[in-house]
């Protein structure tokens, strides 16, 4: 299969963010295998485009509970909110500028899979450290990532793993690691949760240096029966026993399918992805390659079958139109209004996605976002204090042989619509709509919300 413009746009949008015409051009004419391999290789080699916020390189801050008074704690909370917003803005800038958007999409995927909120963790530095774990293993071994997240201080705090002691077991992490992280509902019993909680007991977090430590005297080292096997399971043994279940590879493959292909997996194709995941030693890149080269991924029925997340909508719009914006803080705030605050997922299940992204309020906010963006182009700033917004509509349209001051012919208009929308527009463009007004109208079409 050789990629035409539509195929290349589908691949790049699904595995990253909507591409600009310049970003799309090098992919047209590639074979599907060569394109997928190029995507994955670039993601594995990805590095930061911009240095992370300064606070990420500072010593770990004093925990709230150790501060001397209410005023100090209030100031620390306010600083943490600013830091979290700065961290989100930095990550969005990485998404906006990266030449390997699949890398950022996979970090976002794992942030949602292993959902952890700074609201409970109360340490933006710890959230950055967790994100680096996701970056390290984003396309590597799921098994290594799973073992790493079980020892991650942010996760230990978020799911109360640091409060799980042999003398007083806490089952939160044990329940969620099976239901949400490895197996899915119906693949374990309540007794398995109790046994797994015993296996996970004994971990603590030293908030002074943000390290996780296993305290042997707090760990239950006795025999346990977990998922049909008896042994003196510890953390590693319990996780390996979960990964040994046939349901595990299929569960992770299903999550990847719903992220990149369609809301409902095809059973036979999903089995092949799951088999590749397990057979490769839990390599995410191998499973993703199998997925992206499946007939189901390229099928017409998979096109425009998913709804853009707020991050995909905001970052994709900037990339698609090559909009330059000095500060990404307005984009971070816009994402929050649309229902996706980075580092603050709604709960341990993460953002449910798909049609849950859209309701009467968020749909209105989505339209307001693009309306404000294009109005900001005309006015020189998206929000007060956020200068540097620039988009050259004439230059963008010239790539299609169109001009900002006159209406394109029917064929050119169709090419522009295909470049902006994943499906034909719901609302035909009014006659005489040209230039920036035409692009604004397309961005307000319901089809702009699809990918």
C-alpha positions in Angstrom: 0.0 0.0 0.0 1.3 3.4 -1.0 0.1 6.4 1.0 -1.8 9.2 -0.8 -2.5 12.5 1.0 -5.6 11.2 2.7 -3.8 8.1 4.0 -0.8 10.0 5.2 -3.0 12.5 7.0 -4.9 9.7 8.6 -1.7 8.1 9.9 -0.2 11.3 11.2 -3.3 12.6 12.8 -4.1 9.3 14.6 -0.6 8.8 15.9 0.2 12.4 16.6 -1.7 15.7 15.9 -3.2 17.1 12.7 -0.2 17.9 10.4 0.4 21.0 8.4 0.8 20.6 4.6 4.6 20.9 5.1 4.6 18.1 7.7 2.4 15.9 5.5 4.3 16.2 2.3 7.3 13.8 3.1 4.9 11.0 4.0 3.0 11.0 0.7 4.2 8.2 -1.6 5.7 6.1 1.2 4.7 2.5 1.6 2.6 1.8 4.7 5.3 -0.3 6.4 8.0 2.2 5.7 5.8 5.0 7.1 4.9 3.2 10.3 8.6 2.2 10.8 9.7 5.8 10.4 7.1 6.9 12.9 8.1 4.4 15.5 11.8 4.9 15.0 11.4 8.7 15.3 9.4 8.3 18.5 12.0 6.0 20.1 14.7 8.5 19.3 12.7 11.6 20.5 14.3 14.1 22.8 13.1 17.3 24.5 12.7 20.3 22.2 12.6 22.7 25.1 14.1 22.5 28.6 11.5 21.6 31.3 10.5 24.3 33.8 13.3 25.3 36.2 11.4 23.9 39.2 11.9 20.4 37.9 15.6 20.7 38.4 15.4 22.1 41.9 15.7 20.1 45.1 12.5 18.4 46.2 10.4 20.9 48.1 9.4 20.6 51.7 6.2 18.6 52.1 3.1 20.5 53.0 2.8 18.7 56.3 6.2 19.8 57.4 5.6 23.5 56.8 5.4 25.7 59.9 2.0 27.3 59.5 -1.1 27.9 57.5 0.4 30.8 55.6 3.3 28.8 54.5 1.1 25.9 53.4 -1.2 28.3 51.5 1.8 29.8 49.6 3.1 26.3 48.8 -0.3 25.3 47.4 -0.4 28.4 45.2 3.1 27.8 44.0 2.2 24.1 43.2 -0.7 25.3 41.1 1.5 27.7 39.2 4.1 25.0 38.7 1.5 22.5 37.5 0.2 25.0 34.9 3.8 25.8 33.8 4.5 22.0 33.5 1.4 21.6 31.4 2.3 24.5 29.2 5.8 23.2 28.6 4.4 19.7 27.7 2.0 21.3 25.2 4.9 23.2 23.7 6.7 19.9 23.3 3.6 18.5 21.5 3.4 21.6 19.3 7.0 21.6 18.2 8.2 17.9 18.3 9.2 16.3 15.0 8.1 13.0 16.6 4.5 13.5 17.8 3.9 9.8 18.4 6.3 10.0 21.3 4.2 12.7 23.0 1.0 10.9 22.2 2.3 7.7 23.9 3.4 9.7 27.0 -0.1 11.1 27.1 -1.6 7.7 26.6 0.3 6.3 29.6 -0.6 9.4 31.7 -4.2 8.5 31.0 -3.7 4.7 31.5 -1.9 5.1 34.8 -3.9 8.1 35.8 -2.4 10.1 38.7 -3.5 13.5 39.8 -1.3 16.2 41.3 -4.3 17.2 43.4 -3.6 14.3 45.7 0.1 13.9 45.1 0.6 17.6 45.9 4.0 17.6 44.2 4.5 18.9 40.6 8.1 17.8 40.8 6.9 14.3 41.5 4.5 14.4 38.5 7.4 15.4 36.3 9.4 12.5 37.6 6.5 10.1 36.8 6.2 11.6 33.3 9.9 10.7 32.7 9.1 7.1 33.6 6.4 7.2 30.9 8.9 8.7 28.4 11.5 6.1 29.2 9.1 3.2 28.5 6.6 4.8 26.2 7.3 2.4 23.3 9.4 -0.1 25.2 8.4 -2.9 27.6 5.0 -2.7 29.2 6.2 -5.1 31.8 9.1 -2.8 32.8 6.7 0.2 32.8 4.3 -1.7 35.0 7.0 -2.7 37.5 8.2 0.9 37.5 4.8 2.5 38.1 4.3 0.2 41.1 7.4 1.8 42.7 6.7 5.4 41.5 6.3 7.7 44.5 3.4 9.6 42.9 1.5 6.4 42.2 2.2 5.1 45.7 0.7 8.3 47.2 -2.2 8.5 44.7 -3.5 5.0 45.2 -2.4 4.7 48.9 0.3 2.2 48.3 2.4 4.0 50.8 -0.2 3.3 53.4 -0.4 -0.4 52.7 1.2 -2.3 55.6 1.0 -6.0 56.6 -0.7 -5.0 59.8 -3.3 -2.8 58.0 -3.6 -3.8 54.3 -4.8 -1.1 51.8 -6.4 -2.6 48.7 -6.6 0.5 46.5 -3.6 -0.2 44.2 -4.2 -3.9 44.2 -7.8 -3.4 42.9 -6.9 -0.8 40.3 -3.8 -2.5 39.0 -5.9 -5.5 38.0 -9.1 -3.7 36.9 -7.6 -0.6 35.1 -3.9 -1.4 34.5 -3.5 -5.0 33.5 -6.6 -7.3 33.3 -9.9 -5.5 33.2 -13.2 -6.1 35.0 -14.3 -9.7 35.5 -10.8 -11.2 35.3 -10.1 -11.5 39.0 -11.9 -12.1 42.3 -12.2 -10.1 45.5 -9.9 -12.6 47.2 -7.3 -11.9 44.5 -7.4 -8.2 45.5 -6.8 -9.1 49.1 -3.9 -11.4 48.3 -2.4 -8.8 45.9 -2.6 -6.1 48.6 -0.6 -8.3 50.9 2.0 -8.8 48.1 2.2 -5.0 47.6 2.6 -4.1 51.3 5.6 -2.4 52.8 6.3 0.4 50.4 6.8 3.9 51.8 7.6 7.3 50.2 10.3 9.5 51.6 8.9 12.9 50.5 12.2 14.7 51.4 14.0 13.1 48.5 11.0 11.7 46.6 12.1 8.1 46.8 10.2 4.8 47.3 11.5 2.3 49.8 10.4 -1.2 50.8 10.3 -1.6 54.5 10.7 -5.4 55.2 9.0 -5.1 58.6 5.9 -3.6 57.0 5.7 -6.2 54.2 3.7 -9.4 54.4 6.1 -12.1 53.3 3.7 -15.0 53.9 2.2 -17.4 51.3 -0.5 -16.1 49.0 -2.8 -17.5 46.4 -3.2 -15.0 43.5 -5.0 -15.7 40.3 -4.8 -19.5 40.8 -1.2 -19.8 41.8 0.3 -20.0 45.3 3.6 -18.5 46.3 5.2 -16.0 48.7 4.4 -13.2 46.2 6.1 -9.8 46.5 5.4 -6.8 44.3 7.4 -8.2 41.3 5.9 -11.7 41.6 2.4 -10.4 41.9 2.8 -8.2 38.8 4.3 -11.0 36.8 1.4 -13.3 37.8 -1.0 -10.7 36.4 1.0 -10.4 33.2 0.9 -14.2 32.9 -2.9 -14.1 32.5 -4.1 -14.4 28.9 -6.4 -11.5 29.5 -3.5 -9.1 30.1 -2.2 -8.7 26.6 -5.7 -8.5 25.2 -6.6 -5.8 27.7 -3.6 -3.6 26.8 -4.1 -4.3 23.1 -7.7 -3.1 23.5 -6.6 0.1 25.1 -4.3 0.8 22.2 -7.0 -0.1 19.7 -9.5 2.4 21.2 -6.8 5.1 21.2 -5.6 4.7 17.6 -8.2 2.8 15.6 -11.9 2.8 16.6 -14.2 2.6 19.6 -15.0 -1.1 19.1 -12.1 -3.5 18.4 -12.4 -6.2 15.8 -11.9 -9.5 17.6 -9.6 -11.3 15.2 -7.4 -8.3 14.6 -7.2 -7.5 18.3 -6.1 -11.1 19.0 -3.2 -10.6 16.5 -2.1 -7.4 18.2 -2.4 -9.1 21.6 -0.4 -12.1 20.4 2.3 -9.8 19.0 2.5 -7.9 22.3 2.9 -11.1 24.3 5.2 -12.8 21.8 7.6 -9.8 21.6 8.1 -9.8 25.4 5.6 -7.1 26.0 7.1 -4.6 23.5 4.7 -1.7 23.0 6.4 -0.7 19.7 5.8 -4.2 18.3 2.2 -4.2 19.2 1.7 -0.7 17.9 3.3 -1.7 14.6 1.0 -4.6 14.2 -2.0 -2.4 15.0 -1.0 0.4 12.5 -0.4 -2.1 9.7 -3.7 -3.8 10.2 -6.4 -3.6 7.6 -8.8 -2.3 10.3 -6.6 0.8 10.8 -6.7 1.8 7.1 -10.3 0.8 6.5 -12.7 3.6 5.4 -14.9 2.9 8.4 -12.0 3.8 10.7 -11.6 7.3 9.1 -13.2 10.1 11.2 -14.4 7.4 13.7 -12.8 9.1 16.8 -13.3 12.4 18.5 -10.3 14.6 19.1 -9.4 15.0 22.8 -9.0 18.6 24.0 -5.2 18.2 23.7 -5.5 16.9 20.2 -7.9 19.7 19.2 -5.8 22.5 20.6 -2.3 21.3 19.7 -3.5 19.9 16.4 -5.0 23.2 15.4 -1.7 25.0 16.1 0.3 22.4 14.1 -2.2 22.1 11.3 -2.2 25.8 10.5 1.4 26.4 11.7 0.2 28.9 14.2 3.0 30.4 16.3 2.2 31.3 19.9 5.0 32.4 22.3 3.2 31.2 25.5 1.3 28.0 25.7 -0.4 29.0 29.0 -3.6 30.0 27.1 -3.6 26.6 25.5 -3.3 24.9 28.9 -6.2 27.0 30.2 -8.3 26.3 27.2 -7.7 22.5 27.6 -9.0 22.8 31.2 -12.2 24.4 29.9 -12.6 21.6 27.4 -12.3 19.0 30.1 -8.6 17.9 30.0 -6.3 19.5 32.5 -2.9 17.8 32.2 -1.7 16.2 35.4 -5.2 16.4 36.8 -7.3 13.5 35.4 -10.8 13.3 36.8 -10.1 10.0 38.7 -8.1 6.8 38.6 -10.0 5.8 35.5 -8.5 8.7 33.6 -10.4 10.6 30.9 -12.9 8.2 29.3 -12.6 9.9 25.9 -14.6 9.4 22.8 -18.2 10.8 23.1 -17.5 11.7 26.7 -15.4 14.6 25.3 -18.5 16.2 23.9 -21.5 17.7 25.7 -23.4 21.0 25.3 -20.8 22.9 27.3 -17.6 21.5 25.9 -18.8 21.6 22.3 -19.5 25.3 22.8 -16.1 25.8 24.3 -14.4 23.9 21.5 -16.0 26.3 19.0 -15.0 29.2 21.2 -11.4 28.0 21.2 -11.0 28.1 17.4 -13.0 31.3 17.1 -10.8 33.0 19.7 -7.7 31.6 18.0 -8.5 33.0 14.6 -9.8 36.3 16.1 -6.5 36.4 17.9 -4.6 36.1 14.6 -6.4 39.3 13.5 -5.8 41.1 16.8 -2.3 39.9 17.5 -2.9 37.8 20.7 -5.1 35.0 21.9 -5.5 36.4 25.4 -4.4 39.6 27.1 -0.8 39.2 27.9 -0.2 36.3 25.4 1.5 37.9 22.5 3.4 36.3 19.7 0.3 34.8 18.0 0.9 34.6 14.3 -0.6 32.8 11.4 -0.1 33.7 7.7 -3.4 32.7 6.1 -2.3 33.8 2.6 0.9 31.7 2.8 -1.0 28.7 4.1 -3.6 28.9 1.3 -0.9 29.4 -1.3 0.2 25.8 -0.8 -3.1 24.8 -2.4 -2.9 27.3 -5.1 -5.5 29.5 -3.4 -5.4 33.1 -2.3 -6.7 35.0 0.7 -8.6 37.6 -1.3 -10.6 35.4 -3.7 -12.7 32.3 -3.6 -10.9 29.1 -4.8 -12.4 26.9 -7.5 -14.3 23.8 -6.6 -11.4 21.4 -6.8 -9.1 23.6 -4.7 -11.8 24.2 -2.1 -12.2 20.4 -1.8 -8.5 20.0 -1.3 -8.5 22.6 1.4 -11.5 20.9 3.1 -9.7 17.6 3.0 -6.6 19.2 4.5 -8.6 20.7 7.4 -11.3 18.1 8.1 -11.3 14.3 8.6 -14.7 14.0 6.9 -16.7 16.1 4.4 -18.0 19.3 6.0 -21.5 19.1 7.6 -22.2 22.7 6.6 -21.2 23.8 3.1 -19.1 27.0 3.0 -21.2 30.0 2.0 -20.4 31.4 -1.4 -17.8 34.2 -1.2 -16.1 32.9 2.0 -12.4 33.4 1.4 -9.1 33.5 3.2 -9.0 33.5 7.0 -12.8 33.5 7.1 -13.0 30.3 5.1 -10.5 28.6 7.5 -12.4 29.9 10.5 -15.7 28.5 9.1 -14.1 25.1 8.5 -12.7 25.0 12.0 -16.3 25.6 13.3 -17.7 22.8 11.3 -18.7 19.7 13.4 -16.4 17.5 11.3 -13.4 19.5 12.7 -13.9 17.6 16.0 -13.2 14.3 14.3 -10.0 12.5 13.6 
